[in-house]
Amino acid sequence: MGLLSSLFTAKSTDYKAMIERGAIVVDVRSPQEYAGGHIQGSINIPLDQISTKTDMLLKKGKPVITCCRSGSRSGMAVEKLKSAGIDAYNAGAWDSLKQKI
């Protein structure tokens, strides 16, 4: 899957159901952005640190849903996570994801 397709994940993805089944929400914004508002239960791993956390996420054995401010950084994070063998989905903007779940 290319970068563009990971940036624009199909709108039919049921993120609420995925989270109910144990998917992990990873917010890839900076700690300052995350502190300004985020999805309850999400974890903050800034994009520039995502590569150092792939082993930890892989060990959890659960799908990962990424989000950020607009969907760009979360799309880049999905590419890195998928390269590490993680089942990852780009949900785009965190506030938009919040409304869907």
C-alpha positions as CSV (number, residue, x, y, z in Angstrom):
1,M,0.0,0.0,0.0
2,G,1.3,3.4,-0.9
3,L,1.5,6.6,1.1
4,L,-1.5,8.1,-0.6
5,S,-3.7,5.1,0.1
6,S,-2.7,5.1,3.7
7,L,-3.5,8.8,4.0
8,F,-7.0,8.2,2.8
9,T,-8.2,5.0,4.5
10,A,-11.7,3.9,3.4
11,K,-14.5,5.7,5.2
12,S,-16.2,2.4,5.8
13,T,-13.7,1.3,8.5
14,D,-15.7,0.8,11.7
15,Y,-13.2,2.3,14.2
16,K,-15.7,2.1,17.1
17,A,-16.0,-1.7,16.6
18,M,-12.3,-2.1,16.3
19,I,-11.7,-0.2,19.6
20,E,-14.4,-2.3,21.3
21,R,-12.5,-5.4,20.1
22,G,-9.2,-4.1,21.6
23,A,-7.6,-2.0,18.9
24,I,-5.0,0.6,20.2
25,V,-5.4,4.3,19.3
26,V,-2.1,5.9,18.8
27,D,-2.0,9.7,18.5
28,V,1.2,10.7,16.7
29,R,1.0,14.4,17.4
30,S,3.5,16.2,19.7
31,P,3.1,15.9,23.5
32,Q,2.0,19.6,23.5
33,E,-0.7,19.0,20.9
34,Y,-1.8,15.8,22.7
35,A,-2.1,17.7,26.0
36,G,-4.4,20.2,24.3
37,G,-7.0,17.5,23.7
38,H,-7.0,13.8,22.7
39,I,-9.1,10.6,22.6
40,Q,-9.6,9.1,26.0
41,G,-7.6,5.9,26.3
42,S,-5.3,6.8,23.4
43,I,-1.5,6.7,23.7
44,N,0.8,9.5,22.5
45,I,3.7,8.4,20.4
46,P,4.9,11.3,18.3
47,L,5.6,10.5,14.7
48,D,9.4,11.0,15.1
49,Q,9.4,8.3,17.8
50,I,7.0,5.7,16.2
51,S,9.9,3.6,14.8
52,T,11.3,3.1,18.3
53,K,7.9,1.8,19.6
54,T,7.1,-0.7,16.9
55,D,8.4,-3.7,18.9
56,M,6.2,-2.7,21.9
57,L,3.1,-2.3,19.7
58,L,3.8,-5.6,17.8
59,K,4.0,-7.5,21.1
60,K,0.5,-6.3,22.0
61,G,-0.8,-8.2,19.0
62,K,-3.6,-5.8,18.4
63,P,-4.6,-3.6,15.5
64,V,-3.4,0.0,15.8
65,I,-5.4,3.0,14.7
66,T,-3.4,6.2,14.2
67,C,-4.6,9.8,14.4
68,C,-3.1,13.3,14.3
69,R,-4.3,16.8,13.5
70,S,-5.1,16.3,9.9
71,G,-4.3,12.8,8.8
72,S,-0.9,13.4,7.2
73,R,1.4,12.3,10.1
74,S,-0.9,9.4,11.0
75,G,-0.7,8.2,7.4
76,M,3.1,8.3,7.6
77,A,2.9,6.4,10.9
78,V,0.8,3.7,9.3
79,E,3.4,3.1,6.6
80,K,6.1,2.6,9.3
81,L,3.9,0.4,11.4
82,K,2.8,-1.8,8.5
83,S,6.5,-2.1,7.5
84,A,7.1,-3.6,10.9
85,G,4.3,-6.1,10.5
86,I,1.6,-4.3,12.5
87,D,-2.0,-4.2,11.4
88,A,-2.4,-0.4,11.2
89,Y,-5.1,2.0,10.1
90,N,-5.1,5.7,9.5
91,A,-8.1,7.4,11.1
92,G,-7.0,10.9,10.1
93,A,-7.8,13.8,12.4
94,W,-8.2,12.9,16.1
95,D,-11.2,15.1,16.6
96,S,-13.0,13.5,13.6
97,L,-12.2,10.0,15.0
98,K,-13.5,11.1,18.4
99,Q,-16.9,11.8,16.8
100,K,-16.9,8.4,15.1
101,I,-16.3,6.4,18.3
